[in-house]
Amino acid sequence: MSKSCKGLAMELVKCLNESDCVKVQKRSYRECAKEKSPLISSECVGLRETYFNCKRGQVDMRARIRGNKGY
């Protein structure tokens, strides 16, 4: 289960790498992921929320027994 969110993390990094926040402003992935600016596409924002829910599911004991949903 520790690797169940790895695919989402890689997609998020790929999406952020293509955003203007990283390309134009030369900011780190972490800084860009925290922001809610128009420099980040709605796809990246959606991936960030999905990744957050996946990581939260690893801590939640009910979800740990059942496993993460569809990731």
Backbone as JSON Lines, residues from 0, in Angstrom:
{"i":0,"aa":"M","n":[0.81,-1.2,0.0],"ca":[0.0,0.0,0.0],"c":[0.85,1.26,0.0]}
{"i":1,"aa":"S","n":[2.1,1.15,0.41],"ca":[2.94,2.34,0.44],"c":[3.21,2.88,-0.95]}
{"i":2,"aa":"K","n":[3.1,2.04,-1.96],"ca":[3.36,2.48,-3.32],"c":[2.08,2.75,-4.11]}
{"i":3,"aa":"S","n":[0.94,2.68,-3.44],"ca":[-0.32,2.83,-4.17],"c":[-0.54,4.24,-4.69]}
{"i":4,"aa":"C","n":[0.12,5.23,-4.13],"ca":[-0.04,6.62,-4.58],"c":[1.12,7.06,-5.48]}
{"i":5,"aa":"K","n":[2.03,6.16,-5.77],"ca":[3.22,6.53,-6.54],"c":[2.88,6.99,-7.95]}
{"i":6,"aa":"G","n":[1.92,6.33,-8.59],"ca":[1.52,6.72,-9.94],"c":[0.94,8.12,-9.98]}
{"i":7,"aa":"L","n":[0.11,8.43,-8.97],"ca":[-0.47,9.78,-8.88],"c":[0.62,10.82,-8.65]}
{"i":8,"aa":"A","n":[1.6,10.48,-7.82],"ca":[2.69,11.42,-7.55],"c":[3.48,11.71,-8.82]}
{"i":9,"aa":"M","n":[3.73,10.68,-9.62],"ca":[4.48,10.88,-10.85],"c":[3.68,11.71,-11.86]}
{"i":10,"aa":"E","n":[2.38,11.48,-11.94],"ca":[1.53,12.28,-12.83],"c":[1.49,13.74,-12.39]}
{"i":11,"aa":"L","n":[1.43,13.96,-11.07],"ca":[1.42,15.33,-10.54],"c":[2.71,16.05,-10.86]}
{"i":12,"aa":"V","n":[3.84,15.38,-10.69],"ca":[5.13,15.99,-11.01],"c":[5.22,16.3,-12.49]}
{"i":13,"aa":"K","n":[4.75,15.4,-13.33],"ca":[4.77,15.62,-14.78],"c":[3.9,16.82,-15.16]}
{"i":14,"aa":"C","n":[2.73,16.92,-14.54],"ca":[1.83,18.02,-14.82],"c":[2.43,19.35,-14.35]}
{"i":15,"aa":"L","n":[3.01,19.35,-13.16],"ca":[3.63,20.58,-12.65],"c":[4.85,20.97,-13.47]}
{"i":16,"aa":"N","n":[5.56,19.98,-14.0],"ca":[6.73,20.27,-14.83],"c":[6.34,21.01,-16.1]}
{"i":17,"aa":"E","n":[5.14,20.76,-16.6],"ca":[4.68,21.42,-17.82],"c":[4.0,22.76,-17.55]}
{"i":18,"aa":"S","n":[3.8,23.11,-16.29],"ca":[3.11,24.36,-15.95],"c":[4.05,25.55,-16.04]}
{"i":19,"aa":"D","n":[3.46,26.74,-16.16],"ca":[4.26,27.97,-16.23],"c":[4.95,28.28,-14.91]}
{"i":20,"aa":"C","n":[4.4,27.79,-13.84],"ca":[4.98,28.05,-12.52],"c":[6.42,27.5,-12.45]}
{"i":21,"aa":"V","n":[6.63,26.32,-12.99],"ca":[7.96,25.71,-12.97],"c":[8.79,26.2,-14.17]}
{"i":22,"aa":"K","n":[8.17,26.26,-15.34],"ca":[8.91,26.63,-16.55],"c":[9.36,28.08,-16.55]}
{"i":23,"aa":"V","n":[8.41,28.99,-16.33],"ca":[8.7,30.42,-16.48],"c":[9.3,31.02,-15.21]}
{"i":24,"aa":"Q","n":[8.67,30.73,-14.08],"ca":[9.11,31.36,-12.83],"c":[10.23,30.59,-12.13]}
{"i":25,"aa":"K","n":[10.57,29.4,-12.63],"ca":[11.67,28.59,-12.08],"c":[11.51,28.31,-10.58]}
{"i":26,"aa":"R","n":[10.27,28.0,-10.18],"ca":[10.0,27.69,-8.78],"c":[10.04,26.18,-8.58]}
{"i":27,"aa":"S","n":[10.15,25.75,-7.34],"ca":[10.2,24.31,-7.05],"c":[8.82,23.69,-7.18]}
{"i":28,"aa":"Y","n":[8.79,22.36,-7.3],"ca":[7.52,21.65,-7.41],"c":[6.67,21.86,-6.16]}
{"i":29,"aa":"R","n":[7.32,21.84,-5.03],"ca":[6.6,21.98,-3.76],"c":[5.92,23.35,-3.67]}
{"i":30,"aa":"E","n":[6.61,24.4,-4.06],"ca":[6.02,25.75,-4.02],"c":[4.85,25.86,-4.98]}
{"i":31,"aa":"C","n":[4.99,25.27,-6.16],"ca":[3.92,25.35,-7.15],"c":[2.72,24.5,-6.74]}
{"i":32,"aa":"A","n":[2.97,23.37,-6.1],"ca":[1.87,22.49,-5.69],"c":[1.04,23.12,-4.58]}
{"i":33,"aa":"K","n":[1.65,23.95,-3.75],"ca":[0.93,24.58,-2.64],"c":[0.04,25.72,-3.11]}
{"i":34,"aa":"E","n":[0.37,26.3,-4.24],"ca":[-0.35,27.49,-4.7],"c":[-1.68,27.17,-5.35]}
{"i":35,"aa":"K","n":[-2.54,28.17,-5.35],"ca":[-3.8,28.1,-6.09],"c":[-3.82,29.25,-7.09]}
{"i":36,"aa":"S","n":[-2.77,29.34,-7.86],"ca":[-2.65,30.45,-8.81],"c":[-3.12,30.03,-10.19]}
{"i":37,"aa":"P","n":[-3.38,30.99,-11.06],"ca":[-3.78,30.65,-12.43],"c":[-2.65,30.07,-13.27]}
{"i":38,"aa":"L","n":[-1.43,30.05,-12.73],"ca":[-0.3,29.47,-13.47],"c":[-0.38,27.95,-13.52]}
{"i":39,"aa":"I","n":[-1.2,27.37,-12.65],"ca":[-1.34,25.92,-12.58],"c":[-2.67,25.54,-13.2]}
{"i":40,"aa":"S","n":[-2.65,24.55,-14.09],"ca":[-3.88,24.15,-14.78],"c":[-4.84,23.44,-13.82]}
{"i":41,"aa":"S","n":[-6.09,23.38,-14.21],"ca":[-7.09,22.72,-13.38],"c":[-6.82,21.23,-13.29]}
{"i":42,"aa":"E","n":[-6.16,20.67,-14.3],"ca":[-5.78,19.26,-14.26],"c":[-4.8,18.99,-13.12]}
{"i":43,"aa":"C","n":[-3.82,19.89,-12.95],"ca":[-2.85,19.74,-11.88],"c":[-3.51,19.9,-10.51]}
{"i":44,"aa":"V","n":[-4.44,20.81,-10.41],"ca":[-5.15,21.01,-9.15],"c":[-5.95,19.75,-8.8]}
{"i":45,"aa":"G","n":[-6.59,19.15,-9.81],"ca":[-7.33,17.91,-9.59],"c":[-6.42,16.77,-9.18]}
{"i":46,"aa":"L","n":[-5.26,16.67,-9.82],"ca":[-4.3,15.63,-9.45],"c":[-3.77,15.84,-8.04]}
{"i":47,"aa":"R","n":[-3.57,17.1,-7.66],"ca":[-3.1,17.4,-6.31],"c":[-4.11,16.96,-5.26]}
{"i":48,"aa":"E","n":[-5.39,17.24,-5.51],"ca":[-6.44,16.84,-4.57],"c":[-6.56,15.32,-4.49]}
{"i":49,"aa":"T","n":[-6.48,14.65,-5.63],"ca":[-6.57,13.2,-5.65],"c":[-5.38,12.57,-4.93]}
{"i":50,"aa":"Y","n":[-4.19,13.13,-5.13],"ca":[-3.0,12.64,-4.43],"c":[-3.13,12.85,-2.92]}
{"i":51,"aa":"F","n":[-3.65,14.0,-2.52],"ca":[-3.86,14.26,-1.1],"c":[-4.81,13.24,-0.49]}
{"i":52,"aa":"N","n":[-5.91,12.96,-1.18],"ca":[-6.87,11.98,-0.67],"c":[-6.27,10.58,-0.63]}
{"i":53,"aa":"C","n":[-5.43,10.25,-1.57],"ca":[-4.76,8.95,-1.56],"c":[-3.84,8.83,-0.35]}
{"i":54,"aa":"K","n":[-3.04,9.86,-0.1],"ca":[-2.13,9.83,1.05],"c":[-2.91,9.82,2.36]}
{"i":55,"aa":"R","n":[-4.02,10.55,2.41],"ca":[-4.84,10.56,3.62],"c":[-5.45,9.18,3.86]}
{"i":56,"aa":"G","n":[-5.79,8.48,2.79],"ca":[-6.34,7.14,2.91],"c":[-5.35,6.15,3.49]}
{"i":57,"aa":"Q","n":[-4.06,6.41,3.34],"ca":[-3.06,5.52,3.92],"c":[-2.99,5.65,5.43]}
{"i":58,"aa":"V","n":[-3.4,6.79,5.95],"ca":[-3.35,7.02,7.39],"c":[-4.65,6.58,8.06]}
{"i":59,"aa":"D","n":[-5.76,6.7,7.34],"ca":[-7.06,6.34,7.87],"c":[-7.13,4.82,8.06]}
{"i":60,"aa":"M","n":[-7.41,4.39,9.28],"ca":[-7.41,2.96,9.58],"c":[-8.48,2.2,8.82]}
{"i":61,"aa":"R","n":[-9.64,2.8,8.6],"ca":[-10.68,2.11,7.84],"c":[-10.25,1.9,6.4]}
{"i":62,"aa":"A","n":[-9.6,2.89,5.83],"ca":[-9.15,2.77,4.45],"c":[-7.94,1.83,4.35]}
{"i":63,"aa":"R","n":[-7.15,1.74,5.4],"ca":[-6.0,0.85,5.36],"c":[-6.44,-0.61,5.28]}
{"i":64,"aa":"I","n":[-7.55,-0.92,5.93],"ca":[-8.05,-2.29,5.88],"c":[-8.61,-2.59,4.5]}
{"i":65,"aa":"R","n":[-9.38,-1.65,3.95],"ca":[-10.03,-1.85,2.66],"c":[-9.11,-1.6,1.48]}
{"i":66,"aa":"G","n":[-8.12,-0.76,1.66],"ca":[-7.23,-0.36,0.56],"c":[-7.75,0.9,-0.1]}
{"i":67,"aa":"N","n":[-6.88,1.58,-0.82],"ca":[-7.28,2.8,-1.51],"c":[-8.22,2.46,-2.66]}
{"i":68,"aa":"K","n":[-9.13,3.36,-2.92],"ca":[-10.17,3.13,-3.94],"c":[-9.68,3.5,-5.33]}
{"i":69,"aa":"G","n":[-9.5,2.52,-6.18],"ca":[-9.3,2.73,-7.59],"c":[-8.07,3.5,-8.03]}
{"i":70,"aa":"Y","n":[-7.03,3.49,-7.26],"ca":[-5.84,4.23,-7.66],"c":[-4.76,3.27,-8.11]}
